[in-house]
Each structure stands twice: as structure tokens, then as C-alpha cells.
Amino acid sequence: MRLDGRRESTNVDDRRGKKVGAGIGIGGLIIAGVIFLLTGKIPTNLIQNMNVSSNTETAYTPTAEEEELASFAKKILAGTEDVWTAEFKKMGRTYDPPKLVLFTDAVQSGCGNATSSSGPFYCSADQTVYIDLSFFSSMKQQFGTAGDFAYAYVIAHEVGHHVQYLLGTLSAAHQKMQQVSKTESNQISVRLELQADFYAGVWANRDNAMFNSLEEGDIDEGLAIAARIGDDYLQKRAQGYTVPESFNHGTSAQRSKWLKKGITTGDVKQGDTFSPAYSQL
């Protein structure tokens, strides 16, 4: 991506070096590890059950690579602010951007305490995206794919959940998920995640229109990582078989499809993942 000269967002809370103790216990750690392996992140309800026991600050000196990634994340966040401000204006709305918290190891959020193993996540309780920058190194090690656009997609996806929150989609979906079976709840979760993928694609399209930010190979990077975080890919890798009724993020094909649709169209109106039959997603 071409980001030279781009501004950095000021909606960033850098908590790197702050240590947070979590009272989750050995059993919780095992459960968290399994869920992360299968889905790529820890569900909000598990994060909420992690109690904070301490919050201390220690001497911390980031590496040059970490500082570069921090600057990158701030520029991508700034890009999402510019794009979604413009898109919400088209809708006759005002975009209130999320904050971004950079942390190491563990963090206290409005949704409870979480560790780096939960992966990047969005908390609607405090309208904040949380990320440990070491996640980007893990992406390269675990999935064999990396690149600046792949990293940007991760951030843009989480910001996509904030867009859902502002539009009322997120709260309506979560309310519905409490009223249906586990299988149906998982299907609603898939719809949410695919729409966040679509919104990440819309951001890429509009950011490129504004700043000519995309380079050759960028889109392929995004589609490659989307394919490697599909539920089917992760489950086959972890256990050798899939359990479709447990999918809660979407298959590799679905995630790639909706990301690509967002990139291709750049049209927010084409991101309805809730009206189609589940089998047609």
C-alpha cells in the first residue's frame, strides 16, 4: 500500500507496556486457546468473564518494527475515518469514529479483560478496537501470508463492526442471537462477520479512490488471508474435519467473496448479508 505522507489518527490509546493480570484460570486458558484456534478470536461472552486482578506499568521499549507497525495502524485507522465519514454523510448521518487501543500481552476493555491470544477485537461497550501488534507476526507464522494490505484488512474488518454498531445492525443481531438456538445464533454471527468483511472491502475501494493507496498484489494479499481465516480452513487444520453448524465467521469462500464484493463495488448498499438465504451467502 502507498501510505507515504498519510496522516496518523489521533484516536489511539497506546497501552503497550502496561501489564494487566487476568483471573481467568487454567481451564479458561485452555478453552480460550481452543476457541482461538478454531475461530481466530475469543467470543465476547468469554472476554466478559475474564476478571482483572491488576494493572501495572513496566518499562517498555518498542522495537523499530513495532513502531513502524504502530504508525501503519494509525494511518489505516485515519483512512477508515476519512472513508466512513464520507460514506455516513451520504446516508445523512454523522460518523463517530472508534478508538484504537494498542496493547501488549493483555488489556482491560469495556467488554472485560482479554489477552493477545484473543486476537484483534471490537468492543461495542466502549466503541474501541483492540490489537496487539504482535498479531501481525503471528499471521505470517500461522497462515503463511502477510503484507500491508492483509494487515490493513484486519483493522478495517474490526472497524466494520463499529460501522455495524453505529447503524444498529450489531445490537439487533446480538439481541436476536440470544433468542434462538446455538446453530441459528452461529448463523447470525456468520452474517455479521461477512458484512464486516464486506465493509473492509468498501473501505479499501473508497480509500484507493481518495488516496490511490492500492498497489499491485494488495487485493490478492487480502483475499489470501480471508481464505485462511475461514471456519472450514481453520477447523480442518485443527482437527482434520469440519463442523458446519459450529461455523461463526464464515467459510473461506464466503469471506473471500464478501471482501471481494466490497472491494469491487465500493457500495455500502450492496452489503446486505442478512436478507439472503443462509445457503446463498
Residue, then its C-alpha position, 0 to 999 in steps of 0.5 A: m500500500r502507498l501510505d507515504g505522507r498519510r496522516e496518523s489518527t489521533n484516536v489511539d490509546d497506546r497501552r503497550g507496556k502496561k501489564v494487566g493480570a487476568g483471573i481467568g484460570i487454567g481451564g479458561l486458558i485452555i478453552a480460550g486457546v481452543i476457541f482461538l484456534l478454531t475461530g481466530k478470536i475469543p467470543t465476547n461472552l468469554i472476554q466478559n468473564m475474564n476478571v482483572s486482578s491488576n494493572t501495572e506499568t513496566a518499562y517498555t521499549p518498542t522495537a523499530e518494527e513495532e513502531e513502524l507497525a504502530s504508525f501503519a495502524k494509525k494511518i489505516l485507522a485515519g483512512t477508515e475515518d476519512v472513508w466512513t465519514a464520507e460514506f455516513k454523510k451520504m446516508g445523512r448521518t454523522y460518523d463517530p469514529p472508534k478508538l484504537v487501543l494498542f496493547t501488549d500481552a493483555v488489556q482491560s476493555g469495556c467488554g472485560n479483560a482479554t489477552s493477545s491470544s484473543g486476537p484483534f477485537y471490537c468492543s461495542a461497550d466502549q466503541t474501541v478496537y483492540i490489537d496487539l501488534s504482535f498479531f501481525s507476526s503471528m499471521k505470517q507464522q500461522f497462515g503463511t501470508a502477510g503484507d500491508f494490505a492483509y494487515a490493513y484488512v484486519i483493522a478495517h474488518e474490526v472497524g466494520h463492526h463499529v460501522q455495524y454498531l453505529l447503524g444498529t445492525l450489531s445490537a439487533a443481531h446480538q439481541k436476536m442471537q440470544q433468542v434462538s438456538k446455538t446453530e441459528s445464533n452461529q448463523i447470525s454471527v456468520r452474517l455479521e462477520l461477512q458484512a464486516d468483511f464486506y465493509a473492509g472491502v468498501w473501505a479499501n475501494r473508497d480509500n484507493a479512490m481518495f488516496n490511490s493507496l492500492e498497489e499491485g498484489d494488495i487485493d490478492e494479499g487480502l483475499a489470501i488471508a480471508a481464505r485462511i481465516g475461514d471456519d472450514y480452513l481453520q477447523k480442518r487444520a485443527q482437527g482434520y474435519t469440519v463442523p458446519e453448524s459450529f461455523n461463526h465467521g464464515t467459510s473461506a469462500q464466503r469471506s473471500k467473496w464478501l471482501k471481494k464484493g466490497i472491494t469491487t463495488g465500493d457500495v455500502k448498499q450492496g452489503d446486505t448479508f442478512s436478507p439472503a438465504y443462509s445457503q446463498l451467502 
